[in-house]
Amino acid sequence: MMGRTIVIDPGRCIGCQACVSACRECDSHRGKSMIHLDYLDQGGSVASSPTVCMHCEDPVAPCAQVCPAEAILVTPDGVVHDADKSRCIGCGNCVNACPMGVPKIDLAAKLQFKCNLCYDRTSYGLAPMCATVCPTGSIFYGTLEELRTERPGVEVASTFDFDGSIISTGVAMVVPRGRPVDEPLPGGAGEHARVTGSPQPAGHLEPSADNVLGEPL
């Protein structure tokens, strides 16, 4: 997805949740937000970081690979779509396969939901809703050249290491200052960042009630 894409800069996030509200208003999301904030314990303070679908490229979309109904489409430009409601059986395989903890299951509808990069907007050259409302630029949408022009000296990574499993993604993340740019980032938002109350790296959440929308039947 080396064109216009999302770049996440956790250091700029102020936890205002404007992105969450805007995502909920996106026409294709049916009133549900496909983005959430992780809260990170940094030792002396708690910071926040937006979590969106990273649109995995290598291996290609683990969520799509494990879908028995072939309900998750990956477009030629690398966008990993949410499940086709005419095919999805709500099995939850995608939730378990995603290293970033992104997909959610609506138990009542037996249907998976996740970020699709606001494809109804980006396919027409418009920015995703989350990027248009972020007041600090924590969610940037554009080319890497545009990012580096706007923020001289910034470095980004789109390769992550989950306990030895290397994943390359279409969405990138700003590399913390002082960290080598040629090394994969630890799977999530940062080497020392941890989800509050959890030993898991940020962004690598085990399936839980937080991954589920709606009420069980």
N, C-alpha and C positions, 0 to 999 in steps of 0.2 A: 504494500500500500504506500509506495514511495511517491506521493503526490501531496495533496492536501490531506492532513490527518489530524487527529487529536494528540496533543502533548500535555501531559499532566505535570504540574509543578507543585508538589505537596507543600513546599515551603511558603507558597503564596496563599494557601487556603486559610480562610478565617472562620470557617464553620458556619457561614450565614445560611446555608441550605437553599440559596437562590437557584442553584442547579437542580436540586431535587424538585422544587416547585415547578420550574420550567419544563423539566422532563415529563412531569405529570400532565402538563398541558399539551404535549406533542400529540398531534392527531393520531399517529399510528400506535400510541401507547395506551389508548383506551382508559385514560384517567389514572394510570398507575405509573409510578416513577421507576425507571430502570437504572437509576443511579443512586448510590447511597454513600454516606460518609463513614469512613473508619476513624475511630478516635485512638490516637497513638500516645502511649506513655513514654515520654522522653526523659524520664528520670526526675526532672524538677517541675515539669509542666505537662499538660495534655494538649496535643495538637490534633488537627483534623486533616483528613486527606480524602479527596473524591475518588470513588471506585467506579469505573465504567468497564464495559467489556473491552478487553485488550485486542480482540480480533486476531487470535493466534494464527501465525503463518507457517511455523515449522516447530513441531508437527502441525499440520493444518487442522485447526478447530477440533480439539479432542472431543468437544461436545457433539459435533456432527458425526465424528467417527463412531461413537458408541450408540448413536440413535438407531434403534431397531426399525423405526418407521420411516427413516430417511426424511425426517420432517424439517431438518435444519439445512438451509441453502447457504452455500458460500459462493458469492458472485466472483466473476473474473477479476474484479478490482480488489478483492480481498475482504470484502465486508461479510461478516458472519451474521446471518439474519436470525431473528427469533423464530420460533417454531411455526410451521404452517399449520394453522388450526384445523385444516381438513385432514391432516395426517397425524398430528401429535396425539399420543396415547397417555401422556402424563406420567410416564414410568419413573422419571427422575434420574435416569442414567446420566443425562447431561449435567445435572447438579453435582453428582459424584465425580464426574470426569473433569470438571473445570478446575484448573489449579488456582484460579483467581477468586473462586467463590461467587461468581456473578449470576448464573441463571437462577430463576425463581419459578416455583410451580404454584399455579392457582389450583388448589385442591378441589374446589367446587366445580371449576370448569374443566379440570383434568388437562391443563394446558400450560406449557412453558412460556415464560416471558423473559426477555433480556434486552439490553441495549443493542440497537441495530444501526448505530451511528446516525440516527435520524435520517434514514435513507430516503425518506420522502422529501427531505430538504437537500441533503448533500448530493444526491443524484442530479439536482438542478443547480448546483453550484452555491447553495446557501450553507451557512454554518449550522452545526447542531444547536439545538435550543440551549443546552447547558453552557456552551461556549459564548453564546450571545449575551447571556445575563451575568456571567461571572465578573464581579466588580474588580477583582485583583489580577485576573489573567492566570489564575491557577489552572484553568482549563483553556488551553490555546488551540485554535483551529487554523491551520494554514500549512504552508510548506516549511521545511526546515530552513530554507534560505530566508523566508520571511521572519521566522522566529529569531534567527541569528542577527538579522538586520535590526530587529526591534530590541533584542536583548544581547548586546555584544558580549562574547565570552561564554555564553551558555553552552553546555554540552548535554546531549541527550543519549539515552540508551533504549533499545527495544529488544534486549535479550535478558532473560531472567533465569536464575539458577534455583530450582526447587530440589534441594537435597541431591544434587547431581544430575537432575533432569533439566536440560537446557531447553528453554522455549523462546522462540523469536515471535514478536508480535507486530501488528500493524500500527497499534497505538504506542507512542513512545513516552518516556518519563525523563524529566530533568535529572541529571546526575548530581548528587550532592558535591559541593566544593571539596576538593582534596581527595576525592575518590578517583582511581584510575578509570579513564573512559573506555578502555579496551577490555574491561572485565564485565561479565554479566552482573546485573544487580541481584542481590538476594531476593528471592521470590516475594515481592510485595513492595511496600513503600520505602523501605530503608533498612540498613543493616542493624541499627539500634532501635528501630521503631517496632513496637509491639502493640497489638490490639489490647486495649485496657482490659485487664482481668483474664487474658488469654496468652498461652505460650506460643501461639501460632504467629508466624510473620504476618504483618498487615497485608490484607488482600487474599490470604490463603486460609479461608474460613471453612471449617468443617460444616457440612449441611446441618441446619438447625431450623428452629422456628423463624429465624430472621431470613431464611432463604425461601420462605413460603408466603404466598398471598392467599387471602380468602380463608374460609373455614372448611374443615373436613366435612365430607358428606356423612 
